[in-house]
């Protein structure tokens, strides 16, 4: 039976995340160009942004599956016994995507990251080429000058002295005790150091791309259609040209004709969309019964994420934030491993004064450590042509021995800094943490969890001789960090057993020269071998930047929007 056809759009954008909202804004600025933005999750229009999304503290992850793709998982690393770690992978399914649920970090990375992209075949993506787009997207509230934008839709700010709470000064002092200098602008000073974290929030509210780019004036454009809660089922290809999409909306299947399709569904979903359309490794597609339209073996390869570890620390009362203080992250440490095979600025750590929204989390500091320059890569593999079945994502973290060595070096460097007079000098109050299924259930926002965590939090305020055994038993599976760090074999096993991705999946449709068989899109964002299919999200990154990925993704979308609009 033929599908009902609704309309023709010049550009159909698949995915209303960090990148999709940017494309919708920039392309619909031409009133002659009809644009459709398709998002599987709910919309967050002005005046109706859910409180959990608007909160400057990242509350979205604490609401179960409401704002994420339910049941999405990823393999993390291969353990010493040959088994693979696996965990939930929280990818946003909400207008604004990751920018609506992430921690709002707004760091760009370093010039060398983008110069390397150009060296890897992404001509026109060196630092000098991308800086104008970083400036275009941002409205920096703290710094001016040639490195910063002042008029963009994304506000970027830091909590600077003298407006620091006690924890901000304590964390900065602890990080700086390793000898690195204090700096103020992680987006303007490219050396190692201790920085106030930059973030995209204003007046105590998150500013996602759904807020910044889909503002009331943009939404009022008659040539822009926004369809939330709409699922892509397939791309229609005629030869190497996409002429439409099949969607499911309000329980009805329909066909929309398209002049071109831009896929911005993220590094796990975008390659799956291409593979289901017959774009990918020909043999793998044929094995699933999918007719091959374009043989591009790089689709789904080069999956990268920053391998990360988390630690918690019991906070003395004077360092805790009051509940109304929503912003909890204050300090970042960019540093170098110094190991053979390492690179400058290849490690990163952050400090937050709150490990959760509840009474337990308010008594604990949370520290992230990750490898800024991972050499390991994994893959996304299609297991079924059915769009209801997720692809298999294997991050394969630490598969390159250098990443393991650097993470071990990072643990050895970081932990002595944290067990300091500035924070809490008792190493027994520092323990490994994980967003385990138990902690995830406990962190879900509910009255019952508020009561339970209030009681558990109160129990932490007992003498250390009683508190520390409980921390080790219930929150860190009996591990003592002092014992772990002092034993090389135990440290390696600890890193392998606890490492996970930090929601920076990228690279699976990497940008490069059309002659490179592993490249998937050309430097204009067009899928190589197709006429009118484009990608403009984290999947096009040739290599991860030395940064969180949200601001670089917005930059990518800004630049590819110029290509699509014929301005480049």
Number of C-alpha atoms within 10 A of each C-alpha: 3 6 12 12 14 10 12 17 21 18 26 25 28 25 31 33 30 32 35 32 29 28 29 28 25 17 21 23 17 13 12 10 14 22 29 23 22 29 28 24 24 17 20 20 15 13 8 9 16 12 11 19 24 22 20 24 24 21 21 26 23 20 16 15 16 15 24 21 18 15 12 17 18 23 21 27 25 19 17 11 6 8 9 16 20 16 16 16 22 22 24 29 26 28 32 31 29 28 27 31 27 23 23 25 20 25 23 23 21 19 17 14 20 26 19 17 23 21 14 17 20 26 17 16 22 18 18 12 15 20 19 17 20 23 18 19 25 22 21 22 15 16 18 12 8 10 13 23 24 19 14 18 20 26 24 26 21 23 19 17 11 7 9 13 19 15 25 23 21 20 28 21 20 23 30 17 15 15 10 15 15 16 15 20 19 25 19 18 13 14 16 20 24 29 25 26 24 27 25 26 24 14 7 13 16 26 26 30 28 27 23 21 25 22 15 13 9 17 18 11 16 11 19 22 18 19 17 20 18 22 22 19 19 19 22 18 16 10 12 18 18 20 19 24 20 19 20 16 16 10 10 10 16 17 21 20 20 22 17 21 25 24 26 27 30 32 27 29 23 25 30 29 22 22 28 23 22 24 28 26 18 18 13 16 23 12 11 13 13 18 15 20 20 20 19 25 17 22 29 33 25 27 30 29 31 32 30 22 26 20 22 27 26 28 23 14 10 9 23 20 19 9 11 6 11 16 20 24 27 24 27 24 28 23 23 21 21 15 11 9 11 17 15 14 21 22 27 26 22 22 27 21 28 28 22 24 19 23 21 23 21 25 25 25 26 25 25 17 24 26 27 29 25 27 18 21 21 22 23 24 19 24 15 19 20 12 16 10 12 20 23 19 24 24 29 24 29 27 17 13 12 19 24 21 18 27 28 19 18 23 18 14 15 18 18 16 19 26 18 18 12 19 23 19 14 15 18 20 21 27 23 22 20 17 13 12 11 10 13 14 14 19 24 21 18 13 9 11 16 18 13 15 21 16 13 15 18 12 14 19 15 11 9 15 9 12 16 20 16 16 24 19 11 9 18 18 13 14 16 19 22 14 11 16 18 11 11 12 10 14 20 18 14 18 21 24 17 18 23 29 22 18 18 22 24 30 32 32 35 34 33 27 19 17 10 15 13 20 29 33 28 24 23 22 29 22 28 26 18 17 13 20 25 22 33 33 33 32 33 28 28 27 25 27 25 24 23 23 27 27 25 25 25 28 27 24 28 23 25 25 24 16 15 20 16 8 9 10
